[in-house]
Amino acid sequence: MNSGFTLAETLVTIGIIGIISALTLPSLIQNHQKKQTAVKLKHTYSLMMQALKMAENDLGNTDSWEVTNSKTFCDTYIKPYYKVIKEYNPGELPSDTHIYCNNGGICDSFGNFTSAQKLILSNGVFIAPYPLSVQEYNATTIIVDINGLKRPNRYGRDVFMFNIDAKKGVIPYGLGYIAGQSEDRIPSRNDLMNGGDWRACKKQGLFCAGVIMLDGWEITPDYPW
């Protein structure tokens, strides 16, 4: 008796496998992308914290740092403490290089991306520090693109914003003094994810790094991917 599969049975089996793969593969790819994003973001955060500690050991606490133009600030407080492989002055990036908000709109003005000095680090991460004060308080922002200049260049996906805070070190944007707020912020996860502020993670996306950190450096199912 011939117990082998017929050609028809083999084709049906292959078809079923193909359908299952088509249904599950996108989810597997997305989960992998989320995991890689969270891991790279956590590593970059650790790198920034280490650099800040070295800078403060040499130059004093950040509340004494001069809030000057972005290039001078980078030359003094940033570049000596990072492995920089390329630097862009304001206006040197291609004209079609933009940072996008979570809703798809161009968000170059947030964090002063257009006028900030821009650095590419040896691990491929792109950072754009911009010094500023909020309520006479040093609240310098650092825009971080974890995959360099590769797309999608979107807040909450591969672009995240941090603050250099004189009391807390490097913190995700939204957790301390920020523009438009008159006092130090201690927001909840829900505030950062869904709150009334237009910068919330599910809105423009600027607070997304804080959500990921509060979730233990994981990207959860309710995260706007």
C-alpha positions in Angstrom: 0.0 0.0 0.0 1.3 3.4 -0.9 1.2 5.6 2.2 2.9 8.7 0.6 1.2 12.1 0.1 -0.5 12.9 -3.1 0.4 16.0 -5.0 -2.9 17.5 -4.2 -2.4 16.8 -0.4 1.1 18.3 -0.6 -0.2 21.5 -2.3 -3.0 21.9 0.3 -0.5 21.5 3.1 1.9 24.1 1.6 -1.1 26.4 1.1 -2.1 26.1 4.7 1.4 26.8 5.9 1.6 29.8 3.6 -1.7 31.2 5.0 -0.5 30.8 8.6 2.8 32.4 7.8 1.1 35.3 6.1 -1.1 35.8 9.2 1.7 35.5 11.8 4.8 36.9 10.1 3.8 40.6 10.3 3.1 40.3 14.0 6.4 38.5 14.6 8.3 41.2 12.6 6.6 44.0 14.5 7.3 42.4 17.9 10.9 42.0 16.9 11.1 45.7 15.9 9.5 46.8 19.2 12.0 44.7 21.2 14.9 46.1 19.2 13.7 49.7 19.6 13.3 49.3 23.4 16.7 47.7 23.8 18.4 50.4 21.6 16.6 53.2 23.5 17.6 51.8 26.9 21.3 51.5 25.8 21.3 55.0 24.4 19.8 56.3 27.6 22.5 54.6 29.6 25.2 56.0 27.3 23.8 59.6 27.8 23.8 59.1 31.6 27.4 57.9 31.6 28.4 60.9 29.4 26.6 63.3 31.7 28.3 62.0 34.8 31.8 62.4 33.1 30.9 65.9 32.0 29.7 66.9 35.5 32.9 65.5 37.1 34.9 67.7 34.8 32.7 70.8 34.5 30.4 70.9 37.5 26.7 70.3 37.9 24.6 71.1 34.9 22.8 74.0 36.7 26.1 75.9 36.3 26.5 75.1 32.6 26.2 78.1 30.2 23.1 78.1 28.1 24.7 79.2 24.9 24.3 78.4 21.2 24.0 74.7 20.2 27.5 74.4 18.6 29.4 75.9 21.6 27.3 73.8 24.0 28.1 70.7 22.0 31.8 71.5 21.8 32.0 72.1 25.5 29.6 69.7 27.2 28.7 67.0 24.7 31.4 66.0 22.1 34.3 65.3 24.6 32.1 62.7 26.2 30.7 60.8 23.2 32.4 58.9 20.3 31.3 61.2 17.5 32.0 60.1 13.9 30.2 62.9 12.1 28.8 66.4 12.9 26.3 68.6 11.1 26.0 72.3 11.6 22.5 73.8 11.3 21.4 73.8 7.7 23.9 71.2 6.6 21.5 68.2 6.4 19.7 67.6 3.1 16.6 69.8 2.8 14.3 66.8 2.8 15.5 65.6 6.2 12.7 66.1 8.7 11.5 64.8 12.1 7.8 63.7 12.0 5.3 63.7 14.8 3.2 60.6 15.6 0.4 62.0 13.5 2.6 62.3 10.4 3.1 66.1 10.4 6.6 67.6 10.2 7.9 68.5 13.7 11.2 70.1 13.1 10.5 73.0 15.5 10.1 70.7 18.5 13.4 70.6 20.4 14.8 73.2 18.0 15.8 70.4 15.6 16.4 72.8 12.7 18.8 75.0 14.6 20.5 72.4 16.8 23.9 71.0 16.2 23.6 67.4 15.1 26.0 64.5 15.9 26.2 60.9 14.7 27.7 58.6 17.2 29.9 55.5 16.6 27.0 53.2 17.3 24.9 54.8 14.6 22.7 56.9 16.9 21.9 60.4 15.9 21.6 63.1 18.6 20.6 66.8 18.4 21.3 68.6 21.7 19.8 72.1 22.2 20.5 74.2 25.3 17.7 76.2 26.9 16.3 77.4 30.2 12.8 76.9 31.5 11.8 79.1 34.5 15.5 80.0 34.9 16.2 76.3 35.1 18.6 74.3 32.8 16.3 72.1 30.7 18.5 71.3 27.7 16.8 68.9 25.2 18.4 66.1 23.3 16.6 64.6 20.3 17.7 61.0 19.7 17.2 59.0 16.6 18.2 55.4 17.4 18.7 54.4 13.8 20.5 57.5 12.6 19.0 59.3 9.6 17.1 56.2 8.4 13.3 56.5 8.2 10.7 56.7 9.5 12.3 59.6 11.6 9.1 59.7 13.7 8.6 60.5 17.4 7.7 57.4 19.3 9.1 55.0 16.6 12.8 55.7 16.1 12.9 59.3 17.4 12.7 60.2 21.1 13.3 63.3 23.2 15.2 63.7 26.5 16.1 66.5 28.9 19.3 67.1 30.7 17.9 68.0 34.1 20.2 69.5 36.8 18.5 67.5 39.6 17.6 64.2 37.8 20.3 63.8 35.2 19.1 62.7 31.8 15.4 62.1 31.8 12.7 61.4 29.1 11.1 64.6 27.9 7.9 65.3 29.9 9.2 64.1 33.3 10.8 67.4 34.4 10.7 71.1 33.5 9.5 71.6 29.9 8.4 74.5 27.8 4.9 75.6 28.7 5.0 74.3 32.2 5.6 76.5 35.3 6.8 73.7 37.6 8.6 70.4 37.8 6.4 67.6 36.4 5.7 64.2 38.1 3.3 62.8 35.6 1.7 59.4 35.6 2.1 56.9 32.8 -1.5 57.8 31.7 -0.5 61.5 31.6 2.4 60.7 29.3 0.5 58.3 27.1 -3.0 59.8 26.9 -2.9 63.1 28.8 -4.3 66.5 27.7 -0.9 67.8 26.7 -0.6 67.8 22.9 2.9 66.3 23.3 1.5 63.0 24.8 2.7 59.8 23.3 -0.6 59.0 21.5 -0.8 62.5 20.2 2.4 64.1 18.8 4.6 61.5 20.5 7.2 63.6 22.3 6.5 61.9 25.7 6.9 58.3 24.3 10.4 57.7 25.8 8.9 58.3 29.3 6.2 55.7 28.6 8.7 53.1 27.6 10.9 53.8 30.6 8.0 53.6 33.0 7.1 50.3 31.4 10.5 48.8 32.3 12.0 49.5 28.9 9.3 47.5 27.1 6.9 48.5 24.4 3.5 47.3 25.5 0.4 46.4 23.4 -1.3 49.7 24.0 1.7 51.7 22.7 1.0 53.6 19.5 3.3 51.7 17.1 
